């Protein structure tokens, strides 16, 4: 009589999966924040009369505000 094959253990490492997912979400959020801040500051610098310095300062302010808000 043939032996029944043993059931395979669950190979998923759930804590590591959840950790990776949290890092992915965090990077996704910060990528969106970076792109939005960049577009807003570029619009201010080019069309709002802020110039290079004004746009750069606005970018820094937006990123700092998002850091403390998120």
C-alpha positions in Angstrom: 0.0 0.0 0.0 1.4 3.5 -0.9 1.9 6.1 1.8 -0.2 9.2 1.6 1.9 12.3 0.9 2.4 14.5 3.9 0.5 17.8 3.8 2.8 20.7 3.0 3.3 23.2 5.7 2.0 26.7 5.0 5.1 28.4 3.5 3.7 32.0 3.8 5.6 34.2 6.2 2.7 36.4 7.2 4.6 38.8 9.6 7.2 39.5 6.9 4.4 39.9 4.3 2.6 42.5 6.4 5.9 44.3 7.1 6.7 44.5 3.4 3.1 45.7 2.6 3.4 48.5 5.2 6.7 49.6 3.6 5.1 49.5 0.2 2.1 51.6 1.3 4.4 54.1 3.0 6.6 54.5 -0.1 3.5 54.9 -2.3 2.0 57.6 0.0 5.3 59.6 0.0 5.7 59.2 -3.7 2.3 60.8 -4.2 3.0 63.5 -1.7 6.3 64.3 -3.4 4.8 64.5 -6.9 1.9 66.7 -5.7 4.3 69.0 -3.8 6.6 69.2 -6.8 3.7 70.1 -9.1 2.3 72.7 -6.7 5.6 74.4 -6.1 6.5 74.4 -9.8 3.2 76.0 -10.6 3.8 78.6 -7.9 7.4 79.2 -9.2 6.5 79.5 -12.8 3.1 81.1 -12.8 2.7 82.6 -9.4 5.6 84.8 -9.5 7.6 82.9 -6.9 10.6 82.1 -9.1 13.1 79.4 -8.2 13.6 80.4 -4.6 9.9 80.8 -3.9 9.1 77.5 -5.5 11.9 75.7 -3.6 10.8 77.2 -0.3 7.2 76.3 -0.9 8.2 72.7 -1.8 10.1 72.5 1.5 7.2 73.9 3.5 4.7 71.4 1.8 7.0 68.4 2.5 7.5 69.5 6.1 3.8 70.0 6.6 3.0 66.5 5.2 5.8 65.0 7.3 4.1 66.3 10.5 0.5 65.6 9.2 1.2 62.0 8.1 
